[in-house]
Protein backbone atom coordinates (compact mmCIF):
# COMPACT_ATOMS: atom_id res chain seq x y z
CA UNK A 1 0.00 0.00 0.00
CA UNK A 2 1.60 3.25 -1.09
CA UNK A 3 1.93 5.97 1.51
CA UNK A 4 -0.11 9.06 0.89
CA UNK A 5 1.44 12.44 1.28
CA UNK A 6 0.50 14.76 4.07
CA UNK A 7 -1.16 17.08 1.57
CA UNK A 8 -3.35 14.27 0.22
CA UNK A 9 -4.32 13.24 3.74
CA UNK A 10 -5.25 16.81 4.62
CA UNK A 11 -7.39 17.12 1.46
CA UNK A 12 -9.23 13.90 2.35
CA UNK A 13 -9.78 15.10 5.92
CA UNK A 14 -11.10 18.45 4.71
CA UNK A 15 -13.53 16.67 2.40
CA UNK A 16 -14.66 14.42 5.23
CA UNK A 17 -15.16 17.35 7.59
CA UNK A 18 -17.11 19.21 4.91
CA UNK A 19 -19.37 16.18 4.37
CA UNK A 20 -19.93 15.80 8.11
CA UNK A 21 -20.81 19.49 8.51
CA UNK A 22 -23.35 19.20 5.71
CA UNK A 23 -24.96 16.19 7.38
CA UNK A 24 -25.09 17.95 10.74
CA UNK A 25 -26.60 21.11 9.31
CA UNK A 26 -29.26 19.12 7.45
CA UNK A 27 -30.21 17.06 10.47
CA UNK A 28 -30.05 19.87 13.04
CA UNK A 29 -33.48 21.23 13.80
CA UNK A 30 -33.73 24.86 14.62
CA UNK A 31 -35.17 25.72 18.00
CA UNK A 32 -38.63 27.04 17.49
CA UNK A 33 -41.55 27.38 19.90
CA UNK A 34 -43.82 25.81 17.27
CA UNK A 35 -42.03 22.49 17.73
CA UNK A 36 -43.40 22.24 21.25
CA UNK A 37 -46.85 23.77 20.70
CA UNK A 38 -49.43 21.04 21.20
CA UNK A 39 -46.85 18.58 22.48
CA UNK A 40 -48.97 17.75 25.51
CA UNK A 41 -52.41 17.66 23.88
CA UNK A 42 -54.44 14.72 25.16
CA UNK A 43 -51.88 14.00 27.89
CA UNK A 44 -53.87 13.15 31.05
CA UNK A 45 -51.02 14.12 33.40
CA UNK A 46 -50.60 17.53 31.76
CA UNK A 47 -54.37 18.08 31.90
CA UNK A 48 -54.25 17.36 35.62
CA UNK A 49 -51.35 19.79 36.09
CA UNK A 50 -53.19 22.55 34.21
CA UNK A 51 -56.39 22.00 36.19
CA UNK A 52 -54.49 22.16 39.49
CA UNK A 53 -52.77 25.37 38.37
CA UNK A 54 -56.14 26.88 37.52
CA UNK A 55 -57.47 25.93 40.98
CA UNK A 56 -54.47 27.59 42.64
CA UNK A 57 -54.90 30.78 40.57
CA UNK A 58 -58.63 30.87 41.31
CA UNK A 59 -57.92 30.55 45.04
CA UNK A 60 -55.37 33.37 44.80
CA UNK A 61 -57.89 35.58 43.01
CA UNK A 62 -60.48 34.92 45.75
CA UNK A 63 -57.92 35.91 48.40
CA UNK A 64 -57.07 39.19 46.70
CA UNK A 65 -60.62 39.98 45.62
CA UNK A 66 -59.77 40.34 41.93
GIRAJO-V627071 format. One record per residue. N is the residue number from 1. RES is the residue in one small letter. PSI is psi in degrees with one decimal (NA if undefined). NEAR is the number of other C-alpha atoms within 12 Angstrom. D_LAST is the distance of its C-alpha to the last C-alpha in Angstrom with 1 decimal. Layout:
BEGIN
n->{N,N}
res->{RES,RES}
psi->{PSI,PSI}
near->{NEAR,NEAR}
d_last->{D_LAST,D_LAST}
END
This chain:
BEGIN
n->{1,2,3,4,5,6,7,8,9,10,11,12,13,14,15,16,17,18,19,20,21,22,23,24,25,26,27,28,29,30,31,32,33,34,35,36,37,38,39,40,41,42,43,44,45,46,47,48,49,50,51,52,53,54,55,56,57,58,59,60,61,62,63,64,65,66}
res->{x,x,x,x,x,x,x,x,x,x,x,x,x,x,x,x,x,x,x,x,x,x,x,x,x,x,x,x,x,x,x,x,x,x,x,x,x,x,x,x,x,x,x,x,x,x,x,x,x,x,x,x,x,x,x,x,x,x,x,x,x,x,x,x,x,x}
psi->{121.2,143.3,139.6,149.6,162.5,-39.9,-42.7,-40.8,-41.7,-41.9,-44.7,-41.7,-41.7,-41.2,-42.1,-45.2,-42.4,-44.0,-44.2,-41.6,-40.0,-41.9,-41.7,-44.6,-30.5,-37.4,-19.1,127.1,136.3,145.0,129.9,133.3,-25.4,-20.1,-31.0,-13.9,127.0,4.0,-31.4,14.8,138.8,21.8,113.7,-35.9,-42.9,-37.2,-41.4,-42.2,-44.3,-44.3,-42.0,-40.5,-40.8,-38.7,-42.4,-45.2,-40.0,-41.2,-40.2,-40.9,-39.2,-37.7,-37.6,-10.4,22.1,NA}
near->{3,4,8,11,10,10,11,12,13,13,14,15,14,14,14,14,14,14,14,15,14,13,13,13,12,11,10,11,12,11,8,8,10,10,11,10,9,11,11,15,13,10,12,11,12,15,14,15,14,16,14,14,14,14,14,14,16,15,14,13,12,11,10,9,9,9}
d_last->{83.4,83.6,81.4,78.9,78.6,75.6,74.9,74.9,72.6,70.1,70.2,69.4,66.6,65.1,65.3,63.7,60.8,60.3,60.2,57.7,55.4,55.5,54.7,51.7,50.3,50.7,49.1,46.2,43.0,40.8,37.3,34.9,31.4,32.8,34.9,32.0,29.9,30.2,31.9,29.9,29.9,31.1,30.9,29.9,28.9,26.6,25.0,24.5,23.0,20.5,19.5,19.1,16.9,14.6,14.6,13.8,10.8,9.6,10.4,8.7,5.2,6.7,8.1,5.6,3.8,0.0}
END
